[in-house]
Amino acid sequence: MEEIENTEQNIKSTRILKLAILIMTLLLIIGFCIVFLTIGYRLSNESTNNTPIIPLNNKITIEADQEIQFINDGGKNILITLVDSNGNYTILNINKRTNNIETTIDLEKNIN
């Protein structure tokens, strides 16, 4: 009697295992299809690649007591660090696409 119950239990667990393998295989196939479709869509979508780069036509005014300490190419932005004679820093964040100054950060030295 135990052998019959064990055989029935083995058949049930085998069916469940086959069903789980089938579901996981389907999920893998669907996942790969989505990845390949996304890659194909992004390669064929040229709207982001055709945006023209505007030439730099604005001037950055640097005061007489300021010096350029660093120019850092930060990917989409250019960071220019200026230092004046008092040791105060000014950081300019320039967008490469629009060539506009997005942010200006002034760091003043606190003298006690």
Backbone bond lengths (Angstrom), bond angles and torsions (degrees), N, CA, C in turn:
res aa  C-N    CA-C-N  psi(-1)  N-CA   C-N-CA  omega(-1)  CA-C   N-CA-C  phi
1 M - - - 1.445 - - 1.525 111.18 -
2 E 1.347 115.55 -37.74 1.461 119.12 179.98 1.519 111.06 -65.44
3 E 1.331 116.22 -34.99 1.460 119.39 -179.66 1.521 111.36 -65.11
4 I 1.318 117.27 -37.09 1.461 120.98 179.15 1.519 109.91 -66.91
5 E 1.342 118.19 -42.46 1.460 121.64 179.10 1.531 110.41 -65.64
6 N 1.330 116.85 -42.37 1.467 120.34 178.52 1.521 110.74 -63.77
7 T 1.315 118.45 -39.48 1.463 121.99 179.52 1.520 109.93 -65.71
8 E 1.318 117.16 -43.97 1.465 120.13 178.31 1.534 110.74 -63.88
9 Q 1.323 116.62 -39.54 1.471 120.29 178.92 1.529 109.94 -67.18
10 N 1.324 117.83 -39.88 1.464 121.28 177.24 1.520 111.42 -63.60
11 I 1.324 116.62 -39.33 1.469 120.40 178.77 1.520 109.98 -65.89
12 K 1.338 117.60 -42.00 1.469 121.12 177.98 1.527 111.05 -63.63
13 S 1.328 117.61 -46.79 1.460 120.04 -178.60 1.529 110.56 -67.26
14 T 1.317 117.83 -32.21 1.465 120.46 176.85 1.524 110.45 -67.54
15 R 1.324 116.94 -41.40 1.470 120.04 177.84 1.524 111.04 -64.13
16 I 1.335 117.09 -41.77 1.461 120.95 179.19 1.522 109.75 -64.56
17 L 1.329 116.87 -41.11 1.464 120.97 178.60 1.531 111.10 -64.12
18 K 1.324 117.18 -42.86 1.471 120.53 177.75 1.526 111.10 -62.96
19 L 1.333 116.41 -40.36 1.461 120.35 178.63 1.530 110.82 -65.56
20 A 1.334 117.75 -41.34 1.467 121.19 178.96 1.525 110.51 -64.38
21 I 1.338 117.40 -41.36 1.465 120.99 178.13 1.524 110.34 -63.90
22 L 1.310 117.69 -40.57 1.466 121.29 178.80 1.529 110.97 -63.83
23 I 1.314 117.34 -44.13 1.474 121.05 179.88 1.524 110.66 -64.39
24 M 1.339 117.84 -43.87 1.469 120.63 179.75 1.529 111.31 -65.51
25 T 1.337 116.85 -37.13 1.470 120.05 177.53 1.520 110.50 -64.36
26 L 1.313 116.97 -43.53 1.466 120.60 177.65 1.526 111.02 -62.20
27 L 1.335 117.71 -41.28 1.463 120.54 178.25 1.528 111.44 -63.68
28 L 1.323 117.21 -39.58 1.473 120.12 176.82 1.528 111.51 -63.52
29 I 1.322 116.84 -45.15 1.469 120.61 -179.60 1.527 110.20 -63.15
30 I 1.326 117.42 -44.81 1.469 120.61 179.34 1.529 110.41 -64.11
31 G 1.329 117.68 -41.17 1.465 121.26 178.81 1.510 112.30 -61.96
32 F 1.343 118.12 -45.51 1.458 121.08 178.15 1.525 111.36 -63.56
33 C 1.327 117.02 -39.48 1.473 120.15 177.78 1.526 110.37 -61.39
34 I 1.314 117.66 -43.68 1.466 121.16 180.00 1.521 110.57 -64.31
35 V 1.335 117.56 -41.40 1.470 120.47 179.13 1.528 110.42 -62.83
36 F 1.331 117.74 -47.72 1.465 120.38 -178.68 1.522 111.90 -66.73
37 L 1.322 118.09 -37.29 1.461 120.13 176.83 1.533 111.28 -65.84
38 T 1.323 117.07 -39.59 1.465 120.73 178.19 1.524 111.22 -64.86
39 I 1.328 117.24 -43.39 1.467 120.37 178.01 1.520 110.26 -62.97
40 G 1.317 117.84 -43.96 1.461 120.99 178.45 1.517 112.88 -63.02
41 Y 1.320 116.53 -39.94 1.462 120.21 178.73 1.523 111.30 -65.04
42 R 1.329 116.37 -43.71 1.467 119.20 -178.62 1.520 111.84 -68.88
43 L 1.324 117.74 -32.92 1.464 119.74 177.42 1.525 111.70 -71.70
44 S 1.323 117.17 -34.10 1.462 119.80 -178.28 1.526 112.57 -84.89
45 N 1.326 118.40 -17.19 1.455 122.06 179.85 1.523 108.90 -83.58
46 E 1.334 116.96 104.13 1.454 121.49 -175.85 1.521 112.83 -102.03
47 S 1.315 117.98 10.11 1.463 119.38 -177.46 1.522 111.54 -67.23
48 T 1.336 117.60 -32.82 1.458 119.46 179.74 1.519 111.77 -80.22
49 N 1.333 117.65 -24.24 1.457 120.54 -177.08 1.520 112.98 -84.41
50 N 1.322 118.57 -17.15 1.457 121.41 -174.92 1.519 114.00 -97.17
51 T 1.309 118.26 10.65 1.458 119.29 178.41 1.523 108.66 -73.27
52 P 1.317 116.86 125.84 1.463 118.75 -176.33 1.524 111.83 -72.39
53 I 1.306 115.12 148.26 1.459 120.89 176.42 1.520 107.36 -90.49
54 I 1.309 116.39 122.50 1.458 122.12 -177.70 1.524 108.52 -80.10
55 P 1.324 117.80 129.66 1.470 117.94 178.41 1.526 110.81 -67.30
56 L 1.321 114.66 151.00 1.457 120.71 -178.45 1.522 109.44 -70.34
57 N 1.314 116.48 111.13 1.452 120.29 -179.92 1.531 112.21 -121.11
58 N 1.307 116.95 1.14 1.457 119.04 176.47 1.524 108.82 -103.23
59 K 1.285 116.18 151.31 1.455 121.23 -177.27 1.521 109.33 -106.53
60 I 1.301 115.01 143.58 1.458 121.46 176.04 1.519 106.84 -99.05
61 T 1.306 115.48 121.73 1.462 120.01 -178.82 1.523 109.72 -87.68
62 I 1.328 114.91 123.32 1.458 121.36 176.60 1.520 107.40 -113.06
63 E 1.309 115.87 128.26 1.464 120.28 -177.90 1.527 110.32 -69.79
64 A 1.327 116.04 165.27 1.467 121.21 -174.59 1.525 112.40 -64.53
65 D 1.338 117.67 -31.64 1.460 118.98 -177.90 1.524 112.90 -92.25
66 Q 1.339 118.70 5.66 1.455 122.09 -179.48 1.529 110.98 -99.60
67 E 1.321 114.90 148.63 1.455 122.13 174.46 1.523 108.51 -129.26
68 I 1.320 115.45 150.44 1.460 119.74 174.74 1.516 108.18 -81.23
69 Q 1.337 115.61 120.05 1.460 120.18 -179.48 1.521 110.94 -91.90
70 F 1.333 117.25 -48.64 1.460 122.23 -178.94 1.516 109.60 -139.12
71 I 1.325 115.40 147.74 1.468 122.68 165.64 1.524 105.04 -126.17
72 N 1.331 115.90 119.24 1.454 121.10 -174.95 1.516 109.18 -121.77
73 D 1.331 115.91 126.67 1.459 121.41 176.23 1.520 107.35 -87.73
74 G 1.332 116.12 103.88 1.459 121.17 -175.39 1.507 113.41 -98.74
75 G 1.323 120.18 42.96 1.459 121.96 179.21 1.510 111.17 82.59
76 K 1.323 117.95 -98.36 1.465 122.12 -179.98 1.516 112.19 -83.70
77 N 1.312 117.03 -13.13 1.459 120.81 -175.63 1.528 110.54 -128.69
78 I 1.317 114.77 158.55 1.450 122.46 172.08 1.521 106.76 -113.75
79 L 1.323 116.40 129.29 1.460 121.36 178.29 1.521 108.68 -107.46
80 I 1.323 116.46 125.36 1.456 122.22 177.71 1.520 107.12 -116.24
81 T 1.325 115.70 123.82 1.463 121.36 -179.96 1.521 108.53 -105.88
82 L 1.327 115.78 121.95 1.455 122.60 178.37 1.519 109.03 -110.86
83 V 1.333 116.23 144.68 1.465 120.71 176.00 1.523 107.65 -130.15
84 D 1.344 116.58 137.52 1.465 119.45 179.45 1.529 110.00 -101.07
85 S 1.316 116.29 -178.14 1.465 121.22 -174.60 1.533 112.17 -67.88
86 N 1.341 118.30 -21.48 1.473 121.57 179.13 1.529 112.29 -87.27
87 G 1.312 117.79 -2.84 1.469 121.19 -178.77 1.505 113.68 88.55
88 N 1.325 118.26 11.63 1.458 122.14 177.44 1.528 108.92 -84.28
89 Y 1.325 115.58 140.59 1.458 121.15 -178.09 1.525 110.16 -106.56
90 T 1.322 115.49 146.63 1.453 123.05 171.26 1.523 107.10 -130.45
91 I 1.328 116.39 127.04 1.468 121.61 -179.43 1.521 107.54 -113.05
92 L 1.336 116.55 123.24 1.459 122.78 178.10 1.521 108.91 -104.71
93 N 1.313 116.82 129.43 1.463 123.05 178.05 1.524 107.45 -108.03
94 I 1.348 117.29 111.40 1.458 122.16 -175.71 1.520 109.14 -111.72
95 N 1.327 116.40 127.38 1.460 122.38 176.91 1.524 108.69 -76.11
96 K 1.334 117.45 130.24 1.466 120.73 -177.92 1.527 112.70 -70.92
97 R 1.303 117.58 -33.45 1.472 120.49 -177.52 1.523 112.07 -71.76
98 T 1.312 116.36 -46.55 1.466 119.66 -175.98 1.519 112.78 -97.09
99 N 1.331 116.88 -14.35 1.461 123.17 -176.78 1.522 112.80 56.38
100 N 1.299 116.38 33.62 1.460 122.23 175.66 1.519 109.39 -107.91
101 I 1.320 115.40 149.76 1.458 120.44 175.44 1.523 107.15 -76.97
102 E 1.328 116.34 113.03 1.461 120.38 -178.30 1.522 111.23 -79.93
103 T 1.326 116.72 -47.68 1.462 119.87 -179.41 1.516 110.08 -139.83
104 T 1.310 114.39 151.54 1.460 122.15 173.97 1.519 107.55 -127.34
105 I 1.324 116.33 124.89 1.453 121.26 -179.65 1.518 107.91 -114.67
106 D 1.330 116.08 122.83 1.462 121.67 177.94 1.523 108.35 -105.15
107 L 1.329 115.49 124.70 1.462 121.31 177.51 1.535 106.84 -115.58
108 E 1.319 115.01 111.47 1.457 120.01 -176.92 1.522 109.76 -101.78
109 K 1.312 115.66 139.31 1.449 122.13 178.17 1.525 109.22 -78.03
110 N 1.316 115.99 129.41 1.464 121.02 -179.65 1.523 107.96 -94.30
111 I 1.348 116.20 113.26 1.455 121.46 -179.39 1.523 107.95 -103.05
112 N 1.322 116.21 120.00 1.482 120.68 -179.73 1.489 110.54 -100.67
